[in-house]
Amino acid sequence: MSSDPWGRVDETGTVYVRTAEGEQVVGSWQAGSPEEALAYFERKYEGLVVEIGLLERRVRTTDLSAKDAQAAIGHLREQVDAHHAVGDLQALRDRLDKLVATVESRREERKAQRAKQSDETRHAKEALVAEAEELAGSEQWRSAGERLRALVDTWKGLPRLDRKSDDELWHRFSHARSAFSKRRKAHFAHLDAQREDARRIKERLVSEAEALSGSTDWGPTAARYRELMTEWKAAGRAQREHEDDLWNRFRGAQDVFFAARGSVFAERDAEQAENLKLKEELAEEAERLLPIGDLKAARAAFRSINERWEAIGHVPRDARPRVEGRMHTVDRALQEAEEAEWRRTNPEARARAEGLTGQLQAAVDKLKGQIEQARAQGNNAKADKLERELEGRQALLDQALKGLQEFGG
């Protein structure tokens, strides 16, 4: 008979293993020595040790499911309980029991992890849904649309929840996207309709602008172009592919008209500037006739000046009152000198001459007061005009005083 601490072989070839419950029959061995029998069943024990070690490593280092791990443990336990190996079988049972506890612990951990992940996923998807529903009412079409597409990508990267919860959240998410898409489509359809209306209006404005480009009716045509520009701005923008072309045609037609008008006006302005220069020279020549000395010679000289004046064309509008006022002042001085001469030579005019002198003196005093007031108010243009008028009135007053002296002689 042969034996070791964990087993023995009796004289019949029966192999036993020692356990806490007593010896258990392992099997029989007839093909060799008892030592070979023990060695064979000891190797079977070592095989179980290796298999249990491998399973422990898989449980510890891989994502082996609890179900598969429990099945593998059950299979090994059956082999251990079958007592077909010689060794410390209880130690193997203890390791398997510990492994069962480890698998159960891992299963609880994974269950908690799954619950945590599910909770995080739910919160993440609820946040995506809330943002999508907020974006559904946005009018920032480009940025909101890009953000919704990014939310879809984020959603696809998240794990699924249970079917009911996942379907409910996806329905809300999808509905928000659809609502935004529907509003955006309606907005751009309305915008397209507006732009088409704007295109038709602007084509009509372009046609009228091009028809007016050759007009020489400068004032009314320029006014109409201003009206067309106001209508253009009020029409809004046409489609991008039409807007620039329509604007270039519209602007081009205006440019043709205003370039032609500018050329004509430039020639006219140059001519009127030269006319002004000539009339200012004549006004200066007329003003040298004051004060009136020889009335007959002064009247003849003024008549000659006036004939040359009438032969000259228009002057710039803003200069016309000033230069014509200078000539009127001299003309009035001549008229009043003639009246004074008539009164001087008329026996009945003495009384009227005295009254006229008083009136002229009052007019001169009044003009001086007005000049002072205009200067004080900073209205130098008015003051200058009044001073020129004062010169004529003063000249008349001097003539009237001289006439009175003649009446007295």
C-alpha positions as CSV (number, residue, x, y, z in Angstrom):
1,M,0.0,0.0,0.0
2,S,1.2,3.5,-0.8
3,S,0.2,6.9,0.7
4,D,0.9,10.7,1.1
5,P,-0.6,13.4,3.4
6,W,-3.8,13.7,1.1
7,G,-4.3,10.2,-0.2
8,R,-3.5,6.5,-0.3
9,V,-3.8,3.4,-2.5
10,D,-4.8,0.1,-0.9
11,E,-3.7,-3.4,-1.9
12,T,-6.7,-3.6,-4.3
13,G,-5.6,-0.6,-6.2
14,T,-8.4,1.7,-4.8
15,V,-7.3,5.3,-4.5
16,Y,-8.6,7.4,-1.6
17,V,-8.4,11.1,-0.8
18,R,-8.5,12.4,2.8
19,T,-11.1,15.1,3.6
20,A,-12.6,16.6,6.7
21,E,-15.5,14.3,6.3
22,G,-13.2,11.3,6.1
23,E,-11.6,9.4,3.2
24,Q,-13.4,9.5,-0.1
25,V,-12.8,7.0,-3.0
26,V,-11.1,8.7,-5.9
27,G,-10.9,5.7,-8.2
28,S,-9.1,2.5,-8.9
29,W,-5.7,1.9,-10.5
30,Q,-4.6,-1.3,-12.0
31,A,-2.2,-0.3,-14.7
32,G,0.9,0.4,-12.6
33,S,2.4,1.0,-9.2
34,P,0.6,2.7,-6.3
35,E,3.0,5.6,-6.5
36,E,2.0,6.1,-10.2
37,A,-1.6,6.1,-9.1
38,L,-1.1,8.8,-6.5
39,A,1.0,10.8,-8.9
40,Y,-1.7,10.6,-11.6
41,F,-4.5,11.9,-9.3
42,E,-2.2,14.5,-7.8
43,R,-1.7,15.8,-11.3
44,K,-5.4,16.0,-11.7
45,Y,-5.5,18.1,-8.5
46,E,-2.8,20.4,-9.9
47,G,-4.9,20.7,-13.0
48,L,-7.8,21.9,-10.9
49,V,-5.5,24.4,-9.1
50,V,-4.4,25.8,-12.4
51,E,-8.0,26.1,-13.7
52,I,-9.1,27.8,-10.6
53,G,-6.1,30.2,-10.8
54,L,-6.9,31.0,-14.4
55,L,-10.6,31.7,-13.5
56,E,-9.5,33.9,-10.6
57,R,-7.3,35.9,-13.0
58,R,-10.1,36.3,-15.5
59,V,-12.5,37.5,-12.9
60,R,-9.9,40.0,-11.6
61,T,-8.6,41.3,-14.9
62,T,-11.4,40.9,-17.5
63,D,-15.0,41.9,-18.0
64,L,-16.2,38.3,-17.6
65,S,-19.9,38.4,-16.9
66,A,-21.2,37.2,-13.5
67,K,-23.3,34.6,-15.2
68,D,-20.3,33.1,-17.1
69,A,-18.2,33.3,-14.0
70,Q,-20.8,31.5,-11.9
71,A,-21.1,28.8,-14.5
72,A,-17.3,28.3,-14.6
73,I,-17.2,28.1,-10.8
74,G,-20.1,25.6,-10.7
75,H,-18.3,23.4,-13.3
76,L,-15.0,23.4,-11.2
77,R,-17.0,22.8,-8.0
78,E,-18.5,19.7,-9.6
79,Q,-15.1,18.4,-10.4
80,V,-13.8,19.2,-6.9
81,D,-16.9,17.6,-5.3
82,A,-16.5,14.5,-7.5
83,H,-13.3,13.6,-5.5
84,H,-11.4,12.6,-8.6
85,A,-8.2,14.2,-7.5
86,V,-5.7,13.9,-4.6
87,G,-4.9,17.0,-2.7
88,D,-6.4,19.6,-0.4
89,L,-9.8,19.7,-1.9
90,Q,-11.2,21.9,0.9
91,A,-8.6,24.5,0.0
92,L,-10.0,24.4,-3.5
93,R,-13.6,24.7,-2.2
94,D,-12.5,27.7,0.0
95,R,-11.0,29.4,-3.1
96,L,-14.1,28.7,-5.1
97,D,-16.3,30.1,-2.2
98,K,-14.1,33.2,-2.1
99,L,-14.3,33.5,-5.8
100,V,-18.1,33.3,-5.6
101,A,-18.1,36.2,-3.2
102,T,-15.7,38.2,-5.4
103,V,-18.0,37.6,-8.5
104,E,-21.0,38.7,-6.5
105,S,-19.2,41.8,-5.3
106,R,-18.1,42.6,-8.8
107,R,-21.7,42.1,-10.0
108,E,-23.0,44.6,-7.4
109,E,-20.3,47.0,-8.3
110,R,-21.2,46.7,-12.0
111,K,-24.8,47.0,-11.2
112,A,-24.1,50.2,-9.3
113,Q,-21.9,51.5,-12.1
114,R,-24.6,50.7,-14.6
115,A,-27.2,52.5,-12.4
116,K,-24.8,55.5,-12.1
117,Q,-24.1,55.5,-15.8
118,S,-27.8,55.3,-16.6
119,D,-28.5,58.2,-14.3
120,E,-25.7,60.3,-15.8
121,T,-27.0,59.3,-19.3
122,R,-30.5,60.3,-18.4
123,H,-29.4,63.7,-17.1
124,A,-27.2,64.2,-20.1
125,K,-30.1,63.4,-22.5
126,E,-32.5,65.5,-20.5
127,A,-30.1,68.4,-20.8
128,L,-29.8,67.8,-24.6
129,V,-33.6,67.8,-24.8
130,A,-34.0,71.0,-22.8
131,E,-31.4,72.8,-25.0
132,A,-33.1,71.5,-28.2
133,E,-36.5,72.7,-27.0
134,E,-35.1,76.1,-26.2
135,L,-33.4,76.3,-29.6
136,A,-36.7,75.4,-31.3
137,G,-37.9,78.9,-30.8
138,S,-34.7,80.6,-31.9
139,E,-34.4,82.9,-34.9
140,Q,-30.6,82.6,-35.1
141,W,-31.1,80.2,-38.0
142,R,-27.4,79.4,-38.8
143,S,-26.0,79.1,-35.3
144,A,-29.1,77.3,-33.8
145,G,-29.1,74.9,-36.7
146,E,-25.4,74.1,-36.3
147,R,-25.9,73.7,-32.6
148,L,-28.8,71.3,-33.1
149,R,-26.7,69.1,-35.4
150,A,-23.9,69.1,-32.8
151,L,-26.5,68.0,-30.2
152,V,-27.5,65.0,-32.5
153,D,-23.9,63.9,-32.6
154,T,-23.6,64.2,-28.9
155,W,-26.8,62.1,-28.5
156,K,-25.5,59.4,-30.7
157,G,-22.4,59.1,-28.6
158,L,-24.4,58.4,-25.4
159,P,-25.5,54.9,-24.2
160,R,-29.1,53.9,-24.5
161,L,-31.5,54.0,-21.6
162,D,-34.3,51.5,-21.1
163,R,-36.5,51.6,-24.2
164,K,-39.4,53.5,-22.7
165,S,-37.3,56.3,-21.2
166,D,-35.0,56.5,-24.3
167,D,-38.0,56.6,-26.7
168,E,-39.7,59.3,-24.7
169,L,-36.7,61.6,-24.6
170,W,-35.9,61.0,-28.2
171,H,-39.4,61.9,-29.2
172,R,-39.1,65.3,-27.4
173,F,-35.7,65.8,-28.9
174,S,-36.8,65.0,-32.4
175,H,-40.0,67.1,-32.0
176,A,-37.9,70.1,-31.1
177,R,-35.6,69.7,-34.1
178,S,-38.6,69.3,-36.4
179,A,-40.3,72.4,-34.9
180,F,-37.1,74.5,-35.6
181,S,-36.7,73.1,-39.1
182,K,-40.4,73.9,-39.9
183,R,-40.0,77.5,-38.6
184,R,-36.7,78.0,-40.5
185,K,-38.2,76.6,-43.7
186,A,-41.2,79.0,-43.3
187,H,-38.9,81.9,-42.6
188,F,-36.8,81.4,-45.7
189,A,-39.8,80.7,-47.8
190,H,-41.2,84.1,-46.7
191,L,-37.8,85.7,-47.2
192,D,-37.6,84.2,-50.7
193,A,-41.0,85.7,-51.5
194,Q,-40.0,89.1,-50.2
195,R,-36.8,89.0,-52.3
196,E,-38.7,88.0,-55.4
197,D,-41.0,91.0,-54.8
198,A,-38.0,93.2,-54.3
199,R,-36.5,91.9,-57.6
200,R,-39.6,92.8,-59.6
201,I,-39.8,96.3,-58.0
202,K,-36.1,97.0,-58.6
203,E,-36.3,95.8,-62.2
204,R,-39.0,98.3,-62.8
205,L,-36.9,101.0,-61.1
206,V,-33.9,100.1,-63.2
207,S,-36.0,100.3,-66.4
208,E,-37.2,103.8,-65.5
209,A,-33.7,104.9,-64.4
210,E,-32.2,103.7,-67.7
211,A,-35.0,105.5,-69.6
212,L,-34.2,108.8,-67.8
213,S,-30.4,108.6,-68.3
214,G,-30.5,110.6,-71.5
215,S,-32.8,113.3,-70.2
216,T,-31.7,117.0,-70.4
217,D,-34.6,118.2,-68.2
218,W,-32.1,118.5,-65.4
219,G,-34.2,119.6,-62.4
220,P,-37.2,117.4,-62.7
221,T,-35.1,114.4,-63.7
222,A,-32.7,114.8,-60.8
223,A,-35.7,115.0,-58.4
224,R,-37.1,111.9,-60.0
225,Y,-33.8,110.0,-59.5
226,R,-34.0,111.0,-55.8
227,E,-37.5,109.5,-55.6
228,L,-36.3,106.4,-57.3
229,M,-33.5,106.0,-54.8
230,T,-36.0,106.3,-51.9
231,E,-38.2,103.6,-53.5
232,W,-35.1,101.4,-54.1
233,K,-34.1,101.5,-50.4
234,A,-37.7,100.8,-49.3
235,A,-38.0,97.8,-51.6
236,G,-35.5,95.7,-49.6
237,R,-32.9,93.3,-51.0
238,A,-33.5,91.0,-53.9
239,Q,-31.8,87.5,-54.2
240,R,-28.1,87.7,-54.0
241,E,-27.6,86.6,-57.6
242,H,-29.8,89.5,-58.9
243,E,-29.1,92.3,-56.3
244,D,-25.6,93.3,-57.5
245,D,-26.5,93.3,-61.2
246,L,-29.6,95.3,-60.6
247,W,-27.7,97.8,-58.5
248,N,-24.9,98.2,-61.0
249,R,-27.5,98.9,-63.8
250,F,-29.5,101.4,-61.6
251,R,-26.3,103.2,-60.4
252,G,-24.9,103.2,-63.9
253,A,-28.0,104.9,-65.4
254,Q,-27.8,107.6,-62.7
255,D,-24.1,108.1,-63.4
256,V,-24.8,108.7,-67.1
257,F,-27.4,111.4,-66.3
258,F,-25.5,113.1,-63.5
259,A,-22.2,113.1,-65.5
260,A,-24.0,114.8,-68.4
261,R,-25.7,117.3,-66.1
262,G,-22.4,118.0,-64.3
263,S,-20.7,118.7,-67.6
264,V,-23.4,121.2,-68.6
265,F,-23.5,122.8,-65.2
266,A,-19.7,123.1,-65.2
267,E,-19.8,125.0,-68.5
268,R,-22.7,127.2,-67.2
269,D,-21.0,127.9,-63.9
270,A,-17.8,128.9,-65.7
271,E,-19.8,131.3,-68.0
272,Q,-21.8,132.8,-65.1
273,A,-18.6,133.3,-63.0
274,E,-17.2,135.3,-65.9
275,N,-20.5,137.2,-66.3
276,L,-20.3,138.1,-62.6
277,K,-16.8,139.4,-62.9
278,L,-17.9,141.7,-65.8
279,K,-21.0,142.9,-63.9
280,E,-19.0,143.7,-60.8
281,E,-16.7,145.8,-62.9
282,L,-19.8,147.7,-64.3
283,A,-21.3,148.1,-60.8
284,E,-18.0,149.6,-59.7
285,E,-17.9,151.9,-62.7
286,A,-21.5,153.0,-61.9
287,E,-20.7,153.6,-58.2
288,R,-17.9,156.0,-59.2
289,L,-20.7,158.4,-60.5
290,L,-21.7,159.0,-56.8
291,P,-22.1,161.5,-55.4
292,I,-24.0,163.0,-58.4
293,G,-22.4,166.2,-59.7
294,D,-23.3,166.8,-63.3
295,L,-26.7,165.2,-63.4
296,K,-27.0,165.1,-67.2
297,A,-23.5,163.6,-67.7
298,A,-24.1,161.1,-64.9
299,R,-27.4,160.0,-66.4
300,A,-25.8,159.5,-69.9
301,A,-22.9,157.5,-68.3
302,F,-25.3,155.3,-66.4
303,R,-27.4,154.6,-69.5
304,S,-24.2,153.4,-71.3
305,I,-23.3,151.3,-68.3
306,N,-26.8,149.8,-68.2
307,E,-26.8,148.9,-71.9
308,R,-23.5,147.0,-71.4
309,W,-25.0,145.4,-68.3
310,E,-28.1,144.1,-70.2
311,A,-25.8,142.5,-72.9
312,I,-24.1,140.3,-70.3
313,G,-25.8,137.0,-69.5
314,H,-26.8,135.4,-66.1
315,V,-24.7,135.4,-63.0
316,P,-24.7,132.7,-60.2
317,R,-28.0,132.9,-58.4
318,D,-26.5,133.4,-55.0
319,A,-24.5,136.5,-56.2
320,R,-27.4,138.1,-58.2
321,P,-29.0,140.1,-55.3
322,R,-25.7,141.6,-54.2
323,V,-24.5,142.8,-57.6
324,E,-27.9,144.0,-58.8
325,G,-28.4,145.8,-55.6
326,R,-25.3,147.9,-56.3
327,M,-26.7,149.0,-59.6
328,H,-30.1,149.7,-58.1
329,T,-28.5,152.0,-55.5
330,V,-26.9,154.1,-58.2
331,D,-30.1,154.1,-60.2
332,R,-32.2,155.3,-57.2
333,A,-29.6,158.0,-56.5
334,L,-30.0,159.3,-60.1
335,Q,-33.8,159.3,-59.9
336,E,-33.7,161.1,-56.6
337,A,-31.2,163.6,-58.0
338,E,-33.5,164.3,-61.0
339,E,-36.4,164.9,-58.6
340,A,-34.3,167.2,-56.5
341,E,-33.2,169.2,-59.6
342,W,-36.8,169.5,-60.7
343,R,-37.8,170.7,-57.3
344,R,-35.0,173.2,-57.3
345,T,-36.0,174.7,-60.6
346,N,-39.8,174.7,-59.7
347,P,-41.0,177.8,-57.8
348,E,-43.6,175.7,-56.1
349,A,-41.1,173.0,-55.0
350,R,-39.5,174.9,-52.1
351,A,-42.1,173.7,-49.5
352,R,-41.9,170.2,-50.9
353,A,-38.0,170.4,-50.9
354,E,-38.1,171.3,-47.3
355,G,-40.4,168.4,-46.5
356,L,-38.3,166.1,-48.6
357,T,-35.1,167.2,-46.8
358,G,-36.8,166.3,-43.5
359,Q,-37.9,162.9,-44.8
360,L,-34.4,162.1,-46.2
361,Q,-32.8,163.1,-42.9
362,A,-35.2,160.8,-41.1
363,A,-34.5,158.0,-43.6
364,V,-30.7,158.5,-43.1
365,D,-31.1,158.4,-39.3
366,K,-33.3,155.3,-39.5
367,L,-30.8,153.5,-41.8
368,K,-28.0,154.3,-39.4
369,G,-30.0,152.8,-36.6
370,Q,-30.7,149.7,-38.6
371,I,-27.1,149.4,-39.5
372,E,-26.0,149.5,-35.9
373,Q,-28.6,147.0,-35.0
374,A,-27.6,144.6,-37.8
375,R,-23.9,144.9,-36.8
376,A,-24.8,144.2,-33.2
377,Q,-26.7,141.0,-34.3
378,G,-23.8,139.9,-36.4
379,N,-25.7,140.2,-39.6
380,N,-22.9,141.9,-41.6
381,A,-24.5,141.1,-45.0
382,K,-27.6,143.0,-44.1
383,A,-25.5,145.8,-42.6
384,D,-23.4,146.1,-45.8
385,K,-26.5,146.3,-48.0
386,L,-28.0,149.0,-45.7
387,E,-24.8,151.0,-45.9
388,R,-24.9,151.0,-49.7
389,E,-28.4,152.2,-49.5
390,L,-27.3,154.8,-46.9
391,E,-24.8,156.1,-49.3
392,G,-27.5,156.8,-51.9
393,R,-29.8,158.4,-49.3
394,Q,-27.0,160.5,-47.9
395,A,-26.2,161.7,-51.4
396,L,-29.9,162.6,-51.9
397,L,-29.9,164.4,-48.6
398,D,-26.8,166.3,-49.6
399,Q,-28.5,167.3,-52.9
400,A,-31.7,168.3,-51.0
401,L,-29.7,170.4,-48.6
402,K,-27.9,172.0,-51.5
403,G,-31.2,172.6,-53.2
404,L,-32.6,174.3,-50.2
405,Q,-29.5,176.5,-50.1
406,E,-30.2,177.4,-53.8
407,F,-33.8,178.1,-52.9
408,G,-32.6,180.4,-50.2
409,G,-30.2,182.2,-52.6
